[in-house]
Amino acid sequence: MIPFAYSKPTDIASALELAGPNARFIAGGTNLLDLMKENVAQPEQLIDITGLPLREVSASATGGLLIGALVGNAELAQHPRVQADYPLLAEAILAGASPQLRNMASTGGNLLQRTRCPYFYDTGTPCNKREPGTGCPARTGLNRNHAILGASDQCVATHPSDMCVALAALEATVHVQGKQGTRHIPFAEFHRLPGDQPQRDNCLAEDELITAVELPAPRFAKHARYLKIRDRASYAFALVSVAAALTLDGDRIGELRLALGGVAHKPWRDAELEARFKGQPATAATYADIAKAMLQGAQPLEHNAFKVTLAHNAIIRALGQAQQRQGATS
């Protein structure tokens, strides 16, 4: 770990004045500190934002929920409004990490965590995400945990967050503030696929700070399920995860929301596919068709072809379980 300067501003304007290419915002630090210890991240200045007024959970002007960037993951999962109106989000958060990490991790920080690809963390190996242009050894190396969708020749890493998969399905909006003003970014546009710039995980500018995440008015409190498939029951990243939510019109699908984790560089969602299945019978056969369509473009690597079948079955299972539910507490 290299030496670094440390600042703790008490207002957003002061924090933004300190921002720059060699500075990093830090809140819980559950990912950034690990990266610094391994010399993967080497910021010259840390800007501690834990003193900023970003800890409130409140109703939004549109009937949804506005979640401050510093709201802790554990607090958010247990919030009465989240449990009642957005059980998919609560379920996803509780599926992630460990209780100790959820107590430290923040809402904004969860969106910004980096991939857990072992080649990215190993500074003794090349990695296009860490050092652009050096190569991607995961493509021909050990790639059991890597992407089957949306990857490129430059990078096959997957996004590690559980919470973000639920936020993608719920169509959240990310509020950010920078030196040039404020922006409201649809969640589907916040994270990037690797393309030829795998070092860029999201669309934030260097001086922009996440201030809040906004959820739309609740529509999927009754029939929702977050299903995480992993190697062990606790504290493991997803091989495949599914955030499934739907409304029912009799025995047919009303609205459908579906996002996958563990399969791509960002939470994977296809809004056109969701619209295509509106009005279809809410049956296992339809869910199998949805799964097939969702995975149509999969390009597995040598060691992760099993993820295609795993994801297919998980989608069917998650949609079926969501259909059978009768609310957040049943």
C-alpha positions as CSV (number, residue, x, y, z in Angstrom):
1,M,0.0,0.0,0.0
2,I,1.4,3.4,-1.0
3,P,1.2,6.5,1.2
4,F,-1.9,8.6,0.8
5,A,-3.5,11.8,2.0
6,Y,-6.8,11.7,4.0
7,S,-9.6,14.2,4.2
8,K,-13.0,14.1,5.8
9,P,-15.2,16.9,4.4
10,T,-18.5,17.8,6.0
11,D,-20.4,18.9,3.0
12,I,-20.8,17.7,-0.6
13,A,-19.3,20.8,-2.2
14,S,-16.1,20.4,-0.2
15,A,-15.9,16.7,-1.1
16,L,-16.3,17.5,-4.8
17,E,-13.6,20.1,-4.7
18,L,-11.1,17.4,-3.5
19,A,-12.1,14.9,-6.2
20,G,-9.8,14.2,-9.1
21,P,-8.0,11.4,-11.0
22,N,-5.8,10.4,-8.1
23,A,-8.4,10.7,-5.4
24,R,-11.1,8.2,-4.3
25,F,-14.2,8.6,-2.2
26,I,-14.4,6.1,0.7
27,A,-17.3,5.2,2.9
28,G,-17.4,1.7,4.4
29,G,-14.3,0.7,2.5
30,T,-15.2,-3.0,2.3
31,N,-13.9,-3.3,-1.2
32,L,-11.6,-0.3,-1.7
33,L,-9.4,-1.1,1.3
34,D,-8.9,-4.7,0.0
35,L,-7.8,-3.3,-3.4
36,M,-5.4,-0.9,-1.7
37,K,-3.8,-3.7,0.4
38,E,-3.2,-5.7,-2.8
39,N,-1.9,-2.6,-4.6
40,V,-4.6,-3.0,-7.2
41,A,-5.8,0.5,-6.3
42,Q,-3.3,3.2,-5.4
43,P,-5.1,6.4,-4.7
44,E,-3.0,9.4,-3.6
45,Q,-5.9,10.8,-1.6
46,L,-8.8,9.3,0.2
47,I,-11.9,11.5,0.7
48,D,-13.9,10.1,3.6
49,I,-17.6,10.9,2.9
50,T,-19.0,9.4,6.1
51,G,-19.6,12.9,7.5
52,L,-21.9,13.9,4.6
53,P,-25.7,14.2,5.1
54,L,-26.5,11.1,2.9
55,R,-28.0,8.7,5.4
56,E,-31.7,9.2,5.0
57,V,-34.3,6.9,3.6
58,S,-37.4,8.9,2.6
59,A,-40.4,8.9,0.3
60,S,-39.7,10.3,-3.1
61,A,-41.8,12.8,-4.9
62,T,-43.1,10.1,-7.3
63,G,-44.3,7.7,-4.5
64,G,-41.1,5.6,-4.5
65,L,-38.2,5.6,-2.1
66,L,-35.1,7.7,-2.0
67,I,-32.1,6.0,-0.4
68,G,-29.1,8.0,0.7
69,A,-25.8,6.8,-0.6
70,L,-24.5,6.3,3.0
71,V,-27.4,4.1,4.1
72,G,-25.8,0.9,5.3
73,N,-26.7,-2.4,3.6
74,A,-27.9,-4.1,6.8
75,E,-30.0,-1.0,7.7
76,L,-31.6,-0.9,4.3
77,A,-32.5,-4.6,4.2
78,Q,-34.3,-4.2,7.6
79,H,-36.1,-1.0,6.7
80,P,-39.9,-1.4,7.1
81,R,-40.6,0.3,3.8
82,V,-38.1,-1.9,1.9
83,Q,-39.4,-5.1,3.5
84,A,-43.0,-4.2,2.8
85,D,-42.8,-2.6,-0.7
86,Y,-39.5,-3.9,-2.1
87,P,-38.9,-7.4,-0.7
88,L,-36.8,-8.3,-3.8
89,L,-34.2,-5.7,-2.7
90,A,-34.2,-6.9,1.0
91,E,-33.8,-10.5,-0.1
92,A,-30.9,-9.6,-2.4
93,I,-29.0,-7.6,0.2
94,L,-29.3,-10.4,2.8
95,A,-28.0,-12.9,0.2
96,G,-24.7,-10.9,-0.1
97,A,-21.5,-10.9,1.9
98,S,-21.6,-11.5,5.7
99,P,-23.5,-9.7,8.5
100,Q,-20.3,-7.9,9.5
101,L,-19.7,-6.6,5.9
102,R,-23.4,-5.7,5.5
103,N,-23.1,-3.6,8.7
104,M,-20.2,-1.6,7.1
105,A,-21.1,-1.5,3.4
106,S,-23.0,1.5,2.0
107,T,-25.6,1.8,-0.7
108,G,-23.4,3.9,-3.0
109,G,-20.3,1.8,-2.3
110,N,-22.2,-1.4,-3.3
111,L,-22.8,0.1,-6.8
112,L,-19.1,0.8,-7.1
113,Q,-17.5,-2.4,-6.0
114,R,-15.0,-3.9,-8.5
115,T,-14.9,-7.4,-9.9
116,R,-13.6,-10.3,-7.8
117,C,-11.8,-11.9,-10.8
118,P,-8.6,-13.5,-9.4
119,Y,-6.5,-12.2,-12.3
120,F,-7.6,-8.7,-11.5
121,Y,-6.5,-9.0,-7.9
122,D,-3.2,-10.7,-8.8
123,T,-0.8,-7.9,-9.7
124,G,1.7,-10.6,-10.9
125,T,-0.5,-11.4,-13.9
126,P,-1.7,-9.2,-16.8
127,C,-5.2,-7.8,-16.7
128,N,-6.8,-5.4,-19.1
129,K,-9.1,-4.1,-16.4
130,R,-6.2,-3.3,-14.1
131,E,-3.7,-2.3,-16.9
132,P,-5.4,-1.8,-20.3
133,G,-3.6,-3.5,-23.1
134,T,-1.9,-6.2,-21.2
135,G,-4.3,-9.0,-22.0
136,C,-7.0,-11.1,-20.3
137,P,-5.6,-14.4,-19.0
138,A,-9.1,-15.5,-17.8
139,R,-10.2,-16.1,-21.4
140,T,-7.8,-19.1,-21.6
141,G,-7.2,-19.7,-17.9
142,L,-9.4,-20.7,-15.0
143,N,-12.7,-19.1,-16.0
144,R,-15.3,-21.2,-14.1
145,N,-16.7,-18.0,-12.4
146,H,-16.6,-15.7,-15.4
147,A,-19.1,-14.2,-17.8
148,I,-21.2,-16.0,-20.4
149,L,-23.1,-12.9,-21.6
150,G,-21.9,-9.5,-22.8
151,A,-18.2,-10.2,-22.5
152,S,-15.5,-9.0,-25.0
153,D,-12.0,-10.1,-26.1
154,Q,-10.7,-7.6,-23.5
155,C,-12.5,-8.9,-20.4
156,V,-14.7,-11.7,-19.2
157,A,-15.1,-10.6,-15.5
158,T,-18.5,-10.5,-13.8
159,H,-20.1,-7.9,-11.6
160,P,-20.1,-9.2,-8.0
161,S,-23.1,-7.4,-6.4
162,D,-26.4,-9.0,-5.3
163,M,-28.0,-5.7,-4.4
164,C,-27.4,-4.3,-7.9
165,V,-29.2,-7.2,-9.6
166,A,-32.3,-6.4,-7.6
167,L,-31.9,-2.6,-8.4
168,A,-31.7,-3.4,-12.1
169,A,-34.9,-5.4,-12.0
170,L,-36.7,-2.7,-10.0
171,E,-35.5,0.0,-12.5
172,A,-33.8,2.2,-9.9
173,T,-32.3,5.6,-10.7
174,V,-28.9,6.7,-9.5
175,H,-28.5,10.3,-8.3
176,V,-25.0,11.7,-8.7
177,Q,-23.5,15.1,-8.2
178,G,-20.3,16.5,-9.7
179,K,-18.5,19.7,-10.3
180,Q,-20.7,20.2,-13.4
181,G,-23.9,19.7,-11.6
182,T,-26.3,16.8,-10.9
183,R,-27.5,13.8,-13.0
184,H,-30.1,11.1,-12.6
185,I,-28.9,8.0,-14.3
186,P,-31.3,5.0,-15.1
187,F,-29.8,1.9,-13.5
188,A,-29.5,0.1,-16.8
189,E,-27.1,2.8,-18.0
190,F,-25.0,3.1,-14.9
191,H,-22.8,0.0,-15.3
192,R,-20.9,-0.7,-18.5
193,L,-20.1,-3.8,-20.5
194,P,-16.4,-4.2,-21.0
195,G,-16.1,-3.6,-24.8
196,D,-12.7,-2.2,-25.5
197,Q,-12.5,-0.2,-22.2
198,P,-12.8,-2.9,-19.5
199,Q,-11.1,-0.6,-17.0
200,R,-14.3,1.5,-16.9
201,D,-17.0,-0.2,-14.7
202,N,-19.6,2.6,-14.9
203,C,-20.4,5.9,-16.4
204,L,-19.3,8.2,-13.6
205,A,-16.9,11.0,-14.2
206,E,-13.9,11.3,-11.9
207,D,-15.4,14.1,-9.9
208,E,-18.9,12.6,-9.5
209,L,-20.3,11.3,-6.3
210,I,-23.3,9.1,-5.8
211,T,-25.7,10.9,-3.5
212,A,-28.8,8.6,-3.6
213,V,-30.5,5.7,-5.3
214,E,-34.2,6.2,-6.1
215,L,-36.7,3.3,-6.4
216,P,-39.9,3.9,-8.4
217,A,-43.4,3.5,-6.8
218,P,-43.8,-0.1,-5.7
219,R,-45.4,-2.6,-8.2
220,F,-43.8,-5.9,-7.4
221,A,-44.2,-6.3,-3.6
222,K,-46.5,-9.3,-4.0
223,H,-44.7,-11.6,-6.5
224,A,-40.9,-11.3,-6.3
225,R,-38.0,-13.6,-5.6
226,Y,-34.2,-13.3,-5.4
227,L,-32.5,-16.6,-6.0
228,K,-28.8,-17.0,-5.6
229,I,-26.9,-20.1,-6.6
230,R,-23.4,-20.3,-5.1
231,D,-20.8,-22.9,-4.1
232,R,-21.6,-22.6,-0.4
233,A,-24.5,-21.3,1.6
234,S,-23.0,-18.2,3.0
235,Y,-20.4,-15.5,2.1
236,A,-19.8,-16.6,-1.5
237,F,-20.3,-14.7,-4.7
238,A,-23.0,-15.9,-7.1
239,L,-22.3,-18.4,-9.8
240,V,-25.7,-17.3,-11.1
241,S,-28.4,-15.2,-9.4
242,V,-31.9,-14.2,-10.5
243,A,-34.0,-11.2,-9.5
244,A,-37.5,-12.1,-10.7
245,A,-40.6,-10.0,-10.2
246,L,-44.0,-10.0,-11.9
247,T,-47.6,-9.0,-11.7
248,L,-50.4,-11.4,-12.6
249,D,-53.5,-10.8,-14.7
250,G,-55.5,-13.8,-13.8
251,D,-53.4,-16.8,-14.9
252,R,-51.3,-14.6,-17.3
253,I,-48.2,-12.5,-16.9
254,G,-49.0,-8.8,-16.4
255,E,-45.6,-7.0,-16.0
256,L,-42.4,-9.0,-15.9
257,R,-39.0,-7.9,-14.5
258,L,-36.0,-10.2,-14.7
259,A,-32.3,-9.5,-14.0
260,L,-29.3,-11.9,-13.7
261,G,-26.2,-11.7,-11.7
262,G,-22.9,-13.7,-11.9
263,V,-23.2,-14.0,-15.7
264,A,-22.0,-10.6,-17.1
265,H,-19.9,-7.5,-16.4
266,K,-23.1,-5.8,-15.2
267,P,-26.5,-6.9,-14.0
268,W,-28.0,-8.5,-17.1
269,R,-31.5,-7.4,-18.1
270,D,-33.5,-7.4,-21.3
271,A,-36.4,-5.0,-21.3
272,E,-37.6,-5.9,-24.8
273,L,-37.8,-9.6,-23.7
274,E,-39.8,-8.7,-20.7
275,A,-42.3,-6.8,-22.9
276,R,-42.5,-9.7,-25.3
277,F,-43.8,-12.1,-22.7
278,K,-46.5,-9.7,-21.3
279,G,-49.9,-11.5,-21.5
280,Q,-48.4,-15.0,-21.9
281,P,-49.6,-17.8,-19.6
282,A,-47.9,-17.8,-16.2
283,T,-46.7,-21.4,-16.5
284,A,-43.5,-23.3,-16.2
285,A,-43.5,-23.8,-20.0
286,T,-43.6,-20.0,-20.5
287,Y,-40.8,-19.5,-17.9
288,A,-38.7,-22.0,-19.8
289,D,-39.2,-20.0,-23.0
290,I,-38.2,-16.8,-21.1
291,A,-35.1,-18.5,-19.8
292,K,-34.2,-19.7,-23.3
293,A,-34.6,-16.3,-24.8
294,M,-32.7,-14.6,-22.0
295,L,-29.7,-16.9,-22.6
296,Q,-29.8,-17.0,-26.3
297,G,-26.6,-15.0,-26.8
298,A,-24.5,-16.9,-24.2
299,Q,-20.9,-17.5,-25.1
300,P,-19.5,-19.8,-22.4
301,L,-15.8,-20.3,-22.0
302,E,-13.9,-23.6,-21.4
303,H,-14.8,-24.0,-17.7
304,N,-18.2,-22.2,-17.3
305,A,-20.5,-23.8,-19.9
306,F,-22.4,-25.2,-16.9
307,K,-23.6,-21.7,-16.1
308,V,-25.9,-21.7,-19.2
309,T,-27.9,-24.7,-17.8
310,L,-27.7,-23.4,-14.3
311,A,-29.0,-20.0,-15.3
312,H,-31.8,-21.5,-17.4
313,N,-33.0,-23.7,-14.5
314,A,-32.6,-20.8,-12.0
315,I,-34.8,-18.5,-14.1
316,I,-37.6,-21.0,-14.2
317,R,-37.3,-21.7,-10.5
318,A,-37.2,-18.0,-9.5
319,L,-40.2,-17.1,-11.7
320,G,-42.2,-20.0,-10.3
321,Q,-41.4,-19.1,-6.7
322,A,-42.2,-15.5,-7.4
323,Q,-45.6,-16.5,-8.8
324,Q,-46.4,-18.6,-5.8
325,R,-45.7,-15.9,-3.3
326,Q,-48.5,-13.8,-1.8
327,G,-46.5,-10.9,-0.4
328,A,-43.3,-10.1,1.4
329,T,-44.0,-12.1,4.5
330,S,-45.6,-15.2,3.1
